[in-house]
């Protein structure tokens, strides 16, 4: 299983960079279609989830910081938590549930319907034709969705801080800026990029491995979601350790 995953991933990533060496690979039209399906369609859910998390963080933080007489530290908590950890994580979870599972089910249905075998018969590489656009779109859109989601989360925290806690709007923004460092922004974007690569590769792999008809599609989709979530958390721990302890 691991060997098959490594082989498919190597072929897919090689296909992504194939145009740099003059080889024919993916089409821009296919890439843009996947970017819309993966990114644009997921944006409302990602924005809503980050908005609600920003509210929860600000409200929960206010309850604790008020006991210490440091209510203005709510801005620090929201900015630090969303940019470093929660923003990339919640965005990846939503993309896995919505787009990752969709990719696996779509490719799995094509596998069951023997459409992938038909591509092989026609001399078309299914990895370059089907996997590469989806993988590349996931790598591109995950950081984009993360940045947009983080912005919404920070905005919802600002709303709570200024409207409910009566903090000065400019002061809240300044506290948020002072609370984070450049490596926090780098950490969040790096995680989003890696999450995109992992989710895209795993989702495509399980889709291409489907066997057993409609039941096989369901089983592979479930395995894909579970594996994506587990791999994402493992990579999150690894990147955090590398950025802050190495």
ABEGO torsion letter per residue (X at the ends): XAAAAAAAAAAAAAAAAAAAAGBBBBBAAAAAAAAAAAAAAAAAAAAAAAAAAAAAAAAAAAAAAAAAGBAAAAAAAAAAAAAAAAAAAAAAAAAAAAAAAAAAAAAAAAAAAGAAAAAAAAGBBAAAAAAAAAAAAAAAAAAAAAAAAAAAAAAAAAAAAAAAAGBBAAAAAAAAAAABBAAAAAAAAAAAAAAAAAAAAAAAAAAAABBGEAAAAAAAAAAAAAAAAAAAAAAAAAAAAAAAAX
